[in-house]
Amino acid sequence: MEISKDKEVIQALGGSTKIAVLLGFKKQRVQNWTVRGIPAHVKLKYPHLFLNPNINKGSDSAA
């Protein structure tokens, strides 16, 4: 998955702050993922969030 897709996933899930609170990470760590991409080990640990094929279904119609 390319970085722009990771950024879209983060936005679709409610943004960096919401994900950071949900996962117990610092906001800056999650914010860095919008630039560097979500690390593979994080995607594998939380597949229901980051590997869900339906996550961007709602945002596709807005584009």
Distance bins in CASP14 RR format, pairs under 12 A and 6 or more apart:
PFRMAT RR
TARGET T0000
AUTHOR 0000-0000-0000
RMODE 2
METHOD distances of the structure
MODEL  1
1 7 0 0 0 0 0 1 0 0 0 0 0
1 8 0 0 0 0 1 0 0 0 0 0 0
1 9 0 0 0 0 1 0 0 0 0 0 0
1 10 0 0 0 0 0 1 0 0 0 0 0
1 33 0 0 0 0 0 1 0 0 0 0 0
1 37 0 0 0 0 1 0 0 0 0 0 0
1 38 1 0 0 1 0 0 0 0 0 0 0
1 39 0 0 0 0 0 1 0 0 0 0 0
1 40 0 0 0 0 1 0 0 0 0 0 0
1 43 1 0 0 1 0 0 0 0 0 0 0
1 50 0 0 0 0 1 0 0 0 0 0 0
1 51 0 0 0 0 1 0 0 0 0 0 0
1 52 0 0 0 0 0 1 0 0 0 0 0
1 53 0 0 0 0 0 1 0 0 0 0 0
1 55 0 0 0 0 0 1 0 0 0 0 0
1 56 0 0 0 0 0 1 0 0 0 0 0
2 8 0 0 0 0 1 0 0 0 0 0 0
2 9 0 0 0 0 0 1 0 0 0 0 0
2 36 0 0 0 0 0 1 0 0 0 0 0
2 37 0 0 0 0 1 0 0 0 0 0 0
2 38 0 0 0 0 0 1 0 0 0 0 0
3 9 0 0 0 0 0 1 0 0 0 0 0
3 10 0 0 0 0 0 1 0 0 0 0 0
3 32 0 0 0 0 0 1 0 0 0 0 0
3 33 0 0 0 0 1 0 0 0 0 0 0
3 34 1 0 0 1 0 0 0 0 0 0 0
3 35 1 0 0 1 0 0 0 0 0 0 0
3 36 1 0 0 1 0 0 0 0 0 0 0
3 37 1 0 1 0 0 0 0 0 0 0 0
3 38 0 0 0 0 1 0 0 0 0 0 0
3 39 0 0 0 0 0 1 0 0 0 0 0
4 10 0 0 0 0 0 1 0 0 0 0 0
4 11 0 0 0 0 0 1 0 0 0 0 0
4 33 0 0 0 0 0 1 0 0 0 0 0
4 34 0 0 0 0 1 0 0 0 0 0 0
4 35 0 0 0 0 0 1 0 0 0 0 0
4 37 0 0 0 0 1 0 0 0 0 0 0
4 38 0 0 0 0 0 1 0 0 0 0 0
4 56 0 0 0 0 0 1 0 0 0 0 0
5 11 0 0 0 0 0 1 0 0 0 0 0
5 12 0 0 0 0 0 1 0 0 0 0 0
5 33 0 0 0 0 0 1 0 0 0 0 0
5 34 0 0 0 0 0 1 0 0 0 0 0
5 37 0 0 0 0 1 0 0 0 0 0 0
5 38 0 0 0 0 1 0 0 0 0 0 0
5 43 0 0 0 0 0 1 0 0 0 0 0
5 50 0 0 0 0 0 1 0 0 0 0 0
5 51 0 0 0 0 0 1 0 0 0 0 0
5 53 0 0 0 0 0 1 0 0 0 0 0
5 55 0 0 0 0 1 0 0 0 0 0 0
5 56 1 0 0 1 0 0 0 0 0 0 0
5 59 0 0 0 0 0 1 0 0 0 0 0
5 60 0 0 0 0 0 1 0 0 0 0 0
6 12 0 0 0 0 0 1 0 0 0 0 0
6 13 0 0 0 0 0 1 0 0 0 0 0
6 15 0 0 0 0 0 1 0 0 0 0 0
6 16 0 0 0 0 0 1 0 0 0 0 0
6 19 0 0 0 0 0 1 0 0 0 0 0
6 30 0 0 0 0 0 1 0 0 0 0 0
6 31 0 0 0 0 0 1 0 0 0 0 0
6 32 0 0 0 0 0 1 0 0 0 0 0
6 33 1 0 0 1 0 0 0 0 0 0 0
6 34 1 0 0 1 0 0 0 0 0 0 0
6 35 0 0 0 0 1 0 0 0 0 0 0
6 36 0 0 0 0 1 0 0 0 0 0 0
6 37 1 0 1 0 0 0 0 0 0 0 0
6 38 1 0 1 0 0 0 0 0 0 0 0
6 39 0 0 0 0 1 0 0 0 0 0 0
6 40 0 0 0 0 0 1 0 0 0 0 0
6 42 0 0 0 0 0 1 0 0 0 0 0
6 43 0 0 0 0 1 0 0 0 0 0 0
6 49 0 0 0 0 0 1 0 0 0 0 0
6 50 1 0 0 1 0 0 0 0 0 0 0
6 51 0 0 0 0 0 1 0 0 0 0 0
6 55 0 0 0 0 0 1 0 0 0 0 0
6 56 0 0 0 0 0 1 0 0 0 0 0
7 13 0 0 0 0 0 1 0 0 0 0 0
7 14 0 0 0 0 0 1 0 0 0 0 0
7 15 0 0 0 0 1 0 0 0 0 0 0
7 16 0 0 0 0 1 0 0 0 0 0 0
7 19 0 0 0 0 0 1 0 0 0 0 0
7 30 0 0 0 0 0 1 0 0 0 0 0
7 31 0 0 0 0 0 1 0 0 0 0 0
7 32 0 0 0 0 0 1 0 0 0 0 0
7 33 1 0 0 1 0 0 0 0 0 0 0
7 34 1 0 1 0 0 0 0 0 0 0 0
7 35 0 0 0 0 1 0 0 0 0 0 0
7 36 0 0 0 0 0 1 0 0 0 0 0
7 37 1 0 0 1 0 0 0 0 0 0 0
7 38 0 0 0 0 1 0 0 0 0 0 0
7 56 0 0 0 0 0 1 0 0 0 0 0
7 59 0 0 0 0 0 1 0 0 0 0 0
8 14 0 0 0 0 0 1 0 0 0 0 0
8 15 0 0 0 0 0 1 0 0 0 0 0
8 33 0 0 0 0 0 1 0 0 0 0 0
8 34 0 0 0 0 1 0 0 0 0 0 0
8 37 0 0 0 0 0 1 0 0 0 0 0
8 38 0 0 0 0 0 1 0 0 0 0 0
8 50 0 0 0 0 0 1 0 0 0 0 0
8 55 0 0 0 0 1 0 0 0 0 0 0
8 56 1 0 1 0 0 0 0 0 0 0 0
8 57 0 0 0 0 0 1 0 0 0 0 0
8 58 0 0 0 0 0 1 0 0 0 0 0
8 59 1 0 0 1 0 0 0 0 0 0 0
8 60 0 0 0 0 1 0 0 0 0 0 0
8 62 0 0 0 0 0 1 0 0 0 0 0
8 63 0 0 0 0 1 0 0 0 0 0 0
9 15 0 0 0 0 1 0 0 0 0 0 0
9 16 0 0 0 0 0 1 0 0 0 0 0
9 19 0 0 0 0 1 0 0 0 0 0 0
9 30 0 0 0 0 0 1 0 0 0 0 0
9 33 0 0 0 0 1 0 0 0 0 0 0
9 34 0 0 0 0 1 0 0 0 0 0 0
9 37 0 0 0 0 1 0 0 0 0 0 0
9 38 1 0 0 1 0 0 0 0 0 0 0
9 42 0 0 0 0 0 1 0 0 0 0 0
9 43 0 0 0 0 1 0 0 0 0 0 0
9 46 0 0 0 0 0 1 0 0 0 0 0
9 47 0 0 0 0 0 1 0 0 0 0 0
9 49 1 0 0 1 0 0 0 0 0 0 0
9 50 1 0 0 1 0 0 0 0 0 0 0
9 51 0 0 0 0 1 0 0 0 0 0 0
9 52 0 0 0 0 1 0 0 0 0 0 0
9 53 0 0 0 0 0 1 0 0 0 0 0
9 54 0 0 0 0 0 1 0 0 0 0 0
9 55 1 0 1 0 0 0 0 0 0 0 0
9 56 1 0 0 1 0 0 0 0 0 0 0
9 57 0 0 0 0 0 1 0 0 0 0 0
9 59 0 0 0 0 1 0 0 0 0 0 0
10 16 1 0 0 1 0 0 0 0 0 0 0
10 17 0 0 0 0 0 1 0 0 0 0 0
10 18 0 0 0 0 1 0 0 0 0 0 0
10 19 1 0 0 1 0 0 0 0 0 0 0
10 20 0 0 0 0 0 1 0 0 0 0 0
10 22 0 0 0 0 0 1 0 0 0 0 0
10 23 0 0 0 0 0 1 0 0 0 0 0
10 25 0 0 0 0 0 1 0 0 0 0 0
10 27 0 0 0 0 0 1 0 0 0 0 0
10 29 0 0 0 0 0 1 0 0 0 0 0
10 30 1 0 0 1 0 0 0 0 0 0 0
10 31 0 0 0 0 1 0 0 0 0 0 0
10 32 0 0 0 0 0 1 0 0 0 0 0
10 33 1 0 0 1 0 0 0 0 0 0 0
10 34 1 0 1 0 0 0 0 0 0 0 0
10 35 0 0 0 0 0 1 0 0 0 0 0
10 36 0 0 0 0 0 1 0 0 0 0 0
10 37 0 0 0 0 1 0 0 0 0 0 0
10 38 1 0 0 1 0 0 0 0 0 0 0
10 42 0 0 0 0 0 1 0 0 0 0 0
10 43 0 0 0 0 0 1 0 0 0 0 0
10 49 0 0 0 0 1 0 0 0 0 0 0
10 50 0 0 0 0 1 0 0 0 0 0 0
10 55 0 0 0 0 1 0 0 0 0 0 0
10 56 0 0 0 0 0 1 0 0 0 0 0
10 59 0 0 0 0 0 1 0 0 0 0 0
11 17 0 0 0 0 0 1 0 0 0 0 0
11 18 0 0 0 0 0 1 0 0 0 0 0
11 19 0 0 0 0 1 0 0 0 0 0 0
11 30 0 0 0 0 0 1 0 0 0 0 0
11 31 0 0 0 0 0 1 0 0 0 0 0
11 33 0 0 0 0 0 1 0 0 0 0 0
11 34 0 0 0 0 1 0 0 0 0 0 0
11 55 0 0 0 0 0 1 0 0 0 0 0
11 56 0 0 0 0 1 0 0 0 0 0 0
11 58 0 0 0 0 0 1 0 0 0 0 0
11 59 1 0 0 1 0 0 0 0 0 0 0
11 62 0 0 0 0 0 1 0 0 0 0 0
11 63 0 0 0 0 0 1 0 0 0 0 0
12 18 0 0 0 0 0 1 0 0 0 0 0
12 19 0 0 0 0 0 1 0 0 0 0 0
12 49 0 0 0 0 1 0 0 0 0 0 0
12 50 0 0 0 0 0 1 0 0 0 0 0
12 52 0 0 0 0 1 0 0 0 0 0 0
12 54 0 0 0 0 1 0 0 0 0 0 0
12 55 1 0 1 0 0 0 0 0 0 0 0
12 56 1 0 1 0 0 0 0 0 0 0 0
12 57 0 0 0 0 1 0 0 0 0 0 0
12 58 1 0 0 1 0 0 0 0 0 0 0
12 59 1 0 1 0 0 0 0 0 0 0 0
12 60 0 0 0 0 1 0 0 0 0 0 0
12 62 0 0 0 0 0 1 0 0 0 0 0
12 63 0 0 0 0 0 1 0 0 0 0 0
13 19 1 0 1 0 0 0 0 0 0 0 0
13 20 0 0 0 0 0 1 0 0 0 0 0
13 21 0 0 0 0 0 1 0 0 0 0 0
13 22 0 0 0 0 1 0 0 0 0 0 0
13 23 0 0 0 0 0 1 0 0 0 0 0
13 30 0 0 0 0 1 0 0 0 0 0 0
13 33 0 0 0 0 0 1 0 0 0 0 0
13 34 0 0 0 0 0 1 0 0 0 0 0
13 38 0 0 0 0 0 1 0 0 0 0 0
13 46 0 0 0 0 0 1 0 0 0 0 0
13 48 0 0 0 0 0 1 0 0 0 0 0
13 49 1 0 0 1 0 0 0 0 0 0 0
13 50 0 0 0 0 1 0 0 0 0 0 0
13 52 0 0 0 0 1 0 0 0 0 0 0
13 55 1 0 0 1 0 0 0 0 0 0 0
13 56 0 0 0 0 0 1 0 0 0 0 0
13 59 0 0 0 0 0 1 0 0 0 0 0
14 20 0 0 0 0 0 1 0 0 0 0 0
14 21 0 0 0 0 0 1 0 0 0 0 0
14 22 0 0 0 0 1 0 0 0 0 0 0
14 30 0 0 0 0 0 1 0 0 0 0 0
14 49 0 0 0 0 0 1 0 0 0 0 0
14 55 0 0 0 0 0 1 0 0 0 0 0
14 59 0 0 0 0 0 1 0 0 0 0 0
15 21 0 0 0 0 0 1 0 0 0 0 0
15 22 0 0 0 0 0 1 0 0 0 0 0
15 23 0 0 0 0 0 1 0 0 0 0 0
15 27 0 0 0 0 1 0 0 0 0 0 0
15 30 1 0 0 1 0 0 0 0 0 0 0
15 31 0 0 0 0 1 0 0 0 0 0 0
15 33 0 0 0 0 0 1 0 0 0 0 0
15 34 0 0 0 0 1 0 0 0 0 0 0
15 49 0 0 0 0 0 1 0 0 0 0 0
16 22 0 0 0 0 0 1 0 0 0 0 0
16 23 0 0 0 0 0 1 0 0 0 0 0
16 25 0 0 0 0 1 0 0 0 0 0 0
16 26 0 0 0 0 1 0 0 0 0 0 0
16 27 1 0 1 0 0 0 0 0 0 0 0
16 28 0 0 0 0 1 0 0 0 0 0 0
16 29 0 0 0 0 1 0 0 0 0 0 0
16 30 1 0 1 0 0 0 0 0 0 0 0
16 31 1 0 1 0 0 0 0 0 0 0 0
16 32 0 0 0 0 1 0 0 0 0 0 0
16 33 1 0 0 1 0 0 0 0 0 0 0
16 34 1 0 0 1 0 0 0 0 0 0 0
16 35 0 0 0 0 0 1 0 0 0 0 0
16 38 0 0 0 0 0 1 0 0 0 0 0
17 23 0 0 0 0 0 1 0 0 0 0 0
17 24 0 0 0 0 0 1 0 0 0 0 0
17 25 0 0 0 0 0 1 0 0 0 0 0
17 26 0 0 0 0 0 1 0 0 0 0 0
17 27 1 0 1 0 0 0 0 0 0 0 0
17 28 0 0 0 0 0 1 0 0 0 0 0
17 29 0 0 0 0 0 1 0 0 0 0 0
17 30 1 0 0 1 0 0 0 0 0 0 0
17 31 0 0 0 0 1 0 0 0 0 0 0
18 24 0 0 0 0 0 1 0 0 0 0 0
18 25 0 0 0 0 0 1 0 0 0 0 0
18 27 0 0 0 0 1 0 0 0 0 0 0
18 30 0 0 0 0 1 0 0 0 0 0 0
18 31 0 0 0 0 0 1 0 0 0 0 0
18 49 0 0 0 0 0 1 0 0 0 0 0
19 25 1 0 0 1 0 0 0 0 0 0 0
19 26 0 0 0 0 0 1 0 0 0 0 0
19 27 0 0 0 0 1 0 0 0 0 0 0
19 29 0 0 0 0 1 0 0 0 0 0 0
19 30 1 0 1 0 0 0 0 0 0 0 0
19 31 0 0 0 0 1 0 0 0 0 0 0
19 32 0 0 0 0 0 1 0 0 0 0 0
19 33 0 0 0 0 1 0 0 0 0 0 0
19 34 0 0 0 0 0 1 0 0 0 0 0
19 38 0 0 0 0 1 0 0 0 0 0 0
19 42 0 0 0 0 1 0 0 0 0 0 0
19 46 0 0 0 0 1 0 0 0 0 0 0
19 49 1 0 0 1 0 0 0 0 0 0 0
19 50 0 0 0 0 1 0 0 0 0 0 0
19 55 0 0 0 0 0 1 0 0 0 0 0
20 26 1 0 0 1 0 0 0 0 0 0 0
20 27 1 0 1 0 0 0 0 0 0 0 0
20 28 0 0 0 0 1 0 0 0 0 0 0
20 29 1 0 0 1 0 0 0 0 0 0 0
20 30 1 0 1 0 0 0 0 0 0 0 0
20 31 0 0 0 0 1 0 0 0 0 0 0
20 32 0 0 0 0 0 1 0 0 0 0 0
20 33 0 0 0 0 0 1 0 0 0 0 0
20 34 0 0 0 0 0 1 0 0 0 0 0
20 42 0 0 0 0 0 1 0 0 0 0 0
21 27 0 0 0 0 1 0 0 0 0 0 0
21 29 0 0 0 0 0 1 0 0 0 0 0
21 30 0 0 0 0 1 0 0 0 0 0 0
22 30 0 0 0 0 1 0 0 0 0 0 0
22 46 0 0 0 0 1 0 0 0 0 0 0
22 48 0 0 0 0 0 1 0 0 0 0 0
22 49 1 0 0 1 0 0 0 0 0 0 0
22 50 0 0 0 0 0 1 0 0 0 0 0
23 29 0 0 0 0 1 0 0 0 0 0 0
23 30 1 0 0 1 0 0 0 0 0 0 0
23 33 0 0 0 0 0 1 0 0 0 0 0
23 38 0 0 0 0 0 1 0 0 0 0 0
23 39 0 0 0 0 0 1 0 0 0 0 0
23 42 0 0 0 0 1 0 0 0 0 0 0
23 43 0 0 0 0 0 1 0 0 0 0 0
23 45 0 0 0 0 1 0 0 0 0 0 0
23 46 1 0 0 1 0 0 0 0 0 0 0
23 48 0 0 0 0 0 1 0 0 0 0 0
23 49 0 0 0 0 1 0 0 0 0 0 0
23 50 0 0 0 0 0 1 0 0 0 0 0
24 30 0 0 0 0 1 0 0 0 0 0 0
24 42 0 0 0 0 0 1 0 0 0 0 0
24 46 0 0 0 0 0 1 0 0 0 0 0
25 31 0 0 0 0 1 0 0 0 0 0 0
25 32 0 0 0 0 0 1 0 0 0 0 0
25 33 0 0 0 0 1 0 0 0 0 0 0
25 38 0 0 0 0 0 1 0 0 0 0 0
25 39 0 0 0 0 0 1 0 0 0 0 0
25 42 0 0 0 0 1 0 0 0 0 0 0
25 45 0 0 0 0 0 1 0 0 0 0 0
25 46 0 0 0 0 0 1 0 0 0 0 0
26 32 0 0 0 0 1 0 0 0 0 0 0
26 33 0 0 0 0 0 1 0 0 0 0 0
27 33 0 0 0 0 0 1 0 0 0 0 0
27 34 0 0 0 0 0 1 0 0 0 0 0
28 34 0 0 0 0 0 1 0 0 0 0 0
28 35 0 0 0 0 0 1 0 0 0 0 0
28 36 0 0 0 0 0 1 0 0 0 0 0
29 35 0 0 0 0 0 1 0 0 0 0 0
29 36 0 0 0 0 0 1 0 0 0 0 0
29 37 0 0 0 0 0 1 0 0 0 0 0
29 38 0 0 0 0 0 1 0 0 0 0 0
29 39 0 0 0 0 1 0 0 0 0 0 0
29 42 0 0 0 0 1 0 0 0 0 0 0
30 36 0 0 0 0 0 1 0 0 0 0 0
30 37 0 0 0 0 0 1 0 0 0 0 0
30 38 0 0 0 0 1 0 0 0 0 0 0
30 39 0 0 0 0 0 1 0 0 0 0 0
30 42 0 0 0 0 1 0 0 0 0 0 0
30 46 0 0 0 0 0 1 0 0 0 0 0
30 49 0 0 0 0 0 1 0 0 0 0 0
30 50 0 0 0 0 0 1 0 0 0 0 0
31 37 0 0 0 0 0 1 0 0 0 0 0
31 38 0 0 0 0 0 1 0 0 0 0 0
32 38 0 0 0 0 1 0 0 0 0 0 0
32 39 0 0 0 0 1 0 0 0 0 0 0
32 42 0 0 0 0 0 1 0 0 0 0 0
33 39 1 0 0 1 0 0 0 0 0 0 0
33 40 0 0 0 0 0 1 0 0 0 0 0
33 42 1 0 0 1 0 0 0 0 0 0 0
33 43 0 0 0 0 0 1 0 0 0 0 0
33 46 0 0 0 0 0 1 0 0 0 0 0
33 49 0 0 0 0 0 1 0 0 0 0 0
33 50 0 0 0 0 1 0 0 0 0 0 0
36 42 0 0 0 0 0 1 0 0 0 0 0
37 43 0 0 0 0 1 0 0 0 0 0 0
37 50 0 0 0 0 0 1 0 0 0 0 0
38 44 0 0 0 0 0 1 0 0 0 0 0
38 45 0 0 0 0 0 1 0 0 0 0 0
38 46 0 0 0 0 1 0 0 0 0 0 0
38 47 0 0 0 0 0 1 0 0 0 0 0
38 49 0 0 0 0 1 0 0 0 0 0 0
38 50 1 0 1 0 0 0 0 0 0 0 0
38 51 0 0 0 0 1 0 0 0 0 0 0
38 55 0 0 0 0 0 1 0 0 0 0 0
39 45 0 0 0 0 1 0 0 0 0 0 0
39 46 0 0 0 0 0 1 0 0 0 0 0
39 50 0 0 0 0 1 0 0 0 0 0 0
40 46 0 0 0 0 0 1 0 0 0 0 0
40 47 0 0 0 0 0 1 0 0 0 0 0
40 50 0 0 0 0 1 0 0 0 0 0 0
40 51 0 0 0 0 0 1 0 0 0 0 0
41 47 0 0 0 0 0 1 0 0 0 0 0
41 50 0 0 0 0 0 1 0 0 0 0 0
42 49 0 0 0 0 1 0 0 0 0 0 0
42 50 1 0 0 1 0 0 0 0 0 0 0
42 51 0 0 0 0 0 1 0 0 0 0 0
43 49 0 0 0 0 1 0 0 0 0 0 0
43 50 1 0 1 0 0 0 0 0 0 0 0
43 51 1 0 1 0 0 0 0 0 0 0 0
43 52 0 0 0 0 0 1 0 0 0 0 0
43 55 0 0 0 0 0 1 0 0 0 0 0
44 50 0 0 0 0 1 0 0 0 0 0 0
44 51 1 0 0 1 0 0 0 0 0 0 0
45 51 0 0 0 0 0 1 0 0 0 0 0
46 52 0 0 0 0 1 0 0 0 0 0 0
46 55 0 0 0 0 0 1 0 0 0 0 0
47 53 0 0 0 0 0 1 0 0 0 0 0
47 55 0 0 0 0 0 1 0 0 0 0 0
48 54 0 0 0 0 0 1 0 0 0 0 0
48 55 0 0 0 0 1 0 0 0 0 0 0
49 55 1 0 0 1 0 0 0 0 0 0 0
50 56 0 0 0 0 0 1 0 0 0 0 0
53 60 0 0 0 0 0 1 0 0 0 0 0
54 60 0 0 0 0 0 1 0 0 0 0 0
56 62 0 0 0 0 0 1 0 0 0 0 0
56 63 0 0 0 0 1 0 0 0 0 0 0
57 63 0 0 0 0 0 1 0 0 0 0 0
END
